Amino acid sequence: MSKSKLTVEDEAGALKAAIAAENRRVTSYDVAQLAGVSQSAVSRCFKPGASVSRGTYALVMKAAALLDYIPNAAARSLITRRSHMVALIITSQANLYYPELLAEVSQQMTARGKRVLLFTLQREADVDRVLADIWQYQVDGVIAAARLSPSHIAEFDRRRMPVVLFNRQLRDHTVNTVTCDHLESGRMLASRLAAAGHRQFGIIAGNDDYSVASERQRGACERIAELGLPAPVVVPGAYDYRSGALGLKAIIAQLGSVPDAIICGSDVMAIGCLDYARHELGLDVPGQLSVAGFDAVEPSNWISYNLTTLRQPLPKMAAAAAELLCARIDQHDTGTERRVFSAQFIEGATARLTPAGAPAAIGAPSLRLPVAIM
């Protein structure tokens, strides 16, 4: 028998008073009682993607609003044995694209009815510190933008917790992975610069702790060697602004002159290198020196920089990571998959370039000027 609006509101008021007298919270059973539906119907109304009729949904939402009902995620997890939460592990000292990564992964997971718990590391080697916390939160799965060892993966397998590596690789071990081809990215950058006549390269590398940095460096060095060019001068960096300036200074000191091009392991280091070259050394960039970076972070697009760089397709990569992880969580898919994406070359104003596909100018003369280091 249907109830009038007034009757429903009166019953809701009486039920809320009784609940308050019992000093307890409103439950899905209370909502079901007021709406005249089953408790399972109430649960379906608050489960994303569940099948429920429009009429039932309207009744439940009306009753929930009158009772000020808020679903208890903890109680629901006890029933479903799922927390509907996933962990995202990232490194705080890595590239500036991580805020964008967090936003993309959060959006993808929210659309799939899950929430993201963020765990940050100062260094990738500190991953053991957060894994204990992750086990305690009993998340349904993990996206790890940090290096995991075979023993870590074995522990995930033992706990039957799905994990997807993001922009990291684990050689000689099968694990779900979503990554940009960083080796090929390094090769691409070296090829484009060499085609424009650059011969002597300097590389300001990223921290050895990051596999992404080593892959980019290896790709660039391999391509430079294949082209028969002089070995690049490689100096370490820490993915920060200061590393760019210190790196350029060290490279020039070793060469005794300005190289043709500097490849930096990140845009932040490239910007530091660029500012030092222009404002401290008075160099014409790209006339005397070409500078290139990686990742296409927001400052690289500013008019004062307009950096030559490579952009990773983060939205597509985040969607792929979310899809892979949720398939393992929701469908119990035990298969492993590796999805590899290509970077996009951004032709900024900080490097001398020939159009893509133009004949290489490897033998073209380069401008090499001595510079006094202050």
Residue pairs with C-beta under 8 A, 6 or more apart in sequence:
3 11
3 36
8 34
8 62
8 63
8 66
9 66
11 34
12 34
12 63
12 66
12 67
15 30
15 33
15 34
15 67
16 26
16 66
16 67
16 68
19 25
19 26
19 30
19 67
25 72
26 67
26 68
26 69
26 70
27 69
27 72
28 39
28 42
28 43
28 46
28 69
28 71
29 39
30 67
30 69
31 42
31 60
31 63
31 64
31 67
31 69
32 38
32 39
32 41
32 42
32 60
32 63
34 63
34 66
34 67
35 41
35 42
35 56
35 59
35 60
35 62
35 63
36 59
37 56
37 59
37 60
41 52
41 56
41 60
42 60
42 64
43 50
43 76
44 50
44 51
44 52
45 52
45 56
45 57
45 60
45 61
46 71
47 113
48 112
48 113
49 113
52 60
63 69
73 83
73 84
76 84
77 83
77 84
77 138
82 140
82 329
83 137
83 138
83 139
83 140
84 113
84 114
84 115
84 140
85 114
85 115
85 116
85 117
85 137
85 139
85 140
86 109
86 114
86 115
86 116
86 117
86 139
86 140
86 141
86 142
86 143
86 325
86 329
87 116
87 117
87 118
87 119
87 134
87 137
87 139
87 141
87 142
87 143
88 102
88 105
88 116
88 117
88 118
88 119
88 142
88 143
88 145
89 119
89 120
89 121
89 127
89 130
89 134
89 142
89 143
89 144
89 145
89 146
90 98
90 101
90 102
90 118
90 119
90 120
90 121
90 145
90 146
91 98
91 120
91 121
91 122
91 123
91 124
91 145
91 146
91 210
92 120
92 121
92 122
93 122
93 123
93 207
93 238
93 239
93 240
94 145
94 210
94 212
94 239
95 212
95 239
95 266
95 267
95 268
95 294
95 295
95 297
96 266
96 267
96 268
96 295
96 297
96 298
96 299
97 295
97 296
97 297
97 312
97 314
98 145
100 314
101 145
101 166
101 314
101 318
102 116
102 118
104 314
104 315
104 318
104 319
105 116
105 143
105 318
105 321
105 322
106 116
107 318
108 318
108 319
108 321
108 322
108 323
109 115
109 116
109 322
109 326
112 322
112 326
114 140
114 326
117 137
117 139
119 130
119 133
119 134
121 127
121 129
121 130
121 146
123 209
124 146
124 147
124 209
124 210
125 147
125 209
127 144
127 146
127 147
127 148
127 152
131 152
131 155
134 142
135 159
139 161
140 161
140 162
140 329
141 161
141 162
141 163
141 164
141 325
141 326
141 328
141 329
142 156
142 161
142 162
142 163
142 164
142 325
143 163
143 164
143 166
143 321
143 322
143 325
144 163
144 164
144 165
144 166
144 168
145 166
145 167
145 168
146 168
147 168
147 209
147 210
147 211
148 163
148 165
148 168
148 170
148 175
149 170
150 170
150 172
150 173
153 163
153 170
153 173
153 175
156 162
156 163
162 176
162 325
162 328
162 329
163 175
163 176
163 325
164 176
164 177
164 178
164 321
164 324
164 325
164 328
165 175
165 176
165 177
165 178
165 179
166 177
166 178
166 179
166 317
166 321
167 178
167 179
167 180
167 182
167 212
167 312
167 317
168 177
168 179
168 211
168 212
169 177
169 179
169 211
169 215
170 177
174 336
175 336
176 324
176 325
176 328
176 336
176 337
176 338
177 337
177 338
177 339
178 317
178 320
178 321
178 324
178 338
178 339
178 341
179 317
179 338
179 339
179 340
179 341
180 312
180 313
180 317
180 340
180 341
180 342
180 343
181 340
181 341
181 342
181 343
182 212
182 215
182 216
182 219
182 343
183 215
183 216
183 218
183 219
183 222
184 219
184 342
184 343
185 216
185 219
185 294
185 310
185 343
186 215
186 216
186 217
186 218
186 219
186 220
186 221
186 222
186 223
186 263
187 219
187 220
187 222
187 223
188 219
188 310
188 343
188 345
189 220
189 263
189 292
189 294
189 310
189 345
190 201
190 219
190 220
190 221
190 223
190 224
190 227
190 263
191 223
191 227
192 345
192 351
192 353
192 356
193 201
193 260
193 261
193 263
193 290
193 292
193 351
193 353
194 223
194 224
194 227
194 229
194 360
194 362
195 353
195 354
195 358
195 359
195 360
195 361
195 362
196 290
196 351
196 352
196 353
196 354
196 361
196 364
197 260
197 352
197 361
197 362
197 363
197 364
197 365
197 366
198 260
198 261
198 290
198 352
198 366
199 229
199 230
199 260
199 362
199 366
200 229
200 230
200 232
200 255
200 259
200 260
200 261
200 366
200 368
201 220
201 224
201 229
201 230
201 232
201 233
201 259
201 260
201 261
201 262
201 263
202 232
202 233
202 234
202 235
202 247
202 248
202 251
202 255
202 259
202 261
202 262
202 263
203 217
203 220
203 221
203 232
203 233
203 234
203 235
203 262
203 263
203 264
203 265
204 235
204 236
204 237
204 243
204 244
204 247
204 248
204 251
204 262
204 263
204 264
204 265
204 269
204 270
204 273
205 213
205 214
205 217
205 234
205 235
205 236
205 237
205 265
206 212
206 213
206 214
206 216
206 217
206 237
206 238
206 239
206 265
206 266
206 269
207 213
207 236
207 237
207 238
207 239
208 214
208 236
210 239
213 239
213 265
216 265
216 294
217 234
217 265
220 232
220 263
221 231
221 232
221 234
224 231
224 232
225 231
227 362
228 362
229 362
232 263
233 251
233 254
233 255
233 259
235 246
235 247
235 250
235 251
235 254
236 243
236 247
237 243
237 244
237 246
237 247
237 264
237 265
237 266
237 269
239 265
239 266
239 268
239 269
240 268
240 269
240 272
241 268
241 269
241 271
241 272
241 275
242 272
243 269
243 272
244 264
244 268
244 269
244 270
244 271
244 272
244 273
244 274
244 275
244 276
245 272
245 273
245 275
245 276
245 280
247 262
247 264
247 269
247 272
247 273
248 262
248 273
248 276
248 277
248 281
249 276
249 373
251 259
251 262
252 258
252 259
252 371
252 373
253 373
256 370
257 368
257 369
257 370
257 371
258 283
258 288
258 289
258 367
258 368
258 369
258 370
258 371
259 289
259 368
260 289
260 290
260 366
260 367
260 368
261 289
261 290
261 291
261 292
261 351
262 270
262 273
262 289
262 290
262 291
262 292
263 292
264 270
264 273
264 291
264 292
264 293
264 294
265 293
265 294
266 293
266 294
266 295
266 297
267 293
267 294
267 295
267 296
267 297
267 299
267 300
267 307
267 309
268 293
268 297
268 299
269 293
270 291
270 292
270 293
270 294
270 300
270 307
270 309
270 350
271 293
271 299
271 300
271 305
271 307
273 291
274 285
274 291
274 305
274 307
274 350
277 283
277 285
277 289
277 291
278 285
280 374
281 371
283 289
283 369
283 371
285 291
285 350
286 308
286 349
286 350
286 351
286 352
287 352
287 367
288 367
288 369
290 308
290 350
290 351
290 352
291 307
291 308
291 350
291 351
292 307
292 308
292 309
292 348
292 350
292 351
293 300
293 307
293 308
293 309
293 310
294 309
294 310
294 343
295 309
295 310
295 311
295 312
296 307
296 309
296 310
296 311
296 312
296 344
296 346
299 305
300 306
300 307
300 309
300 346
300 348
301 307
305 348
305 350
306 348
306 349
306 350
307 346
307 348
307 350
308 346
308 347
308 348
308 349
308 350
308 351
308 353
309 346
309 348
310 343
310 344
310 345
310 346
311 343
311 344
311 346
312 341
312 343
313 341
313 342
313 343
313 344
316 341
317 339
317 341
320 339
320 341
324 337
324 339
327 333
328 334
345 356
347 353
354 361
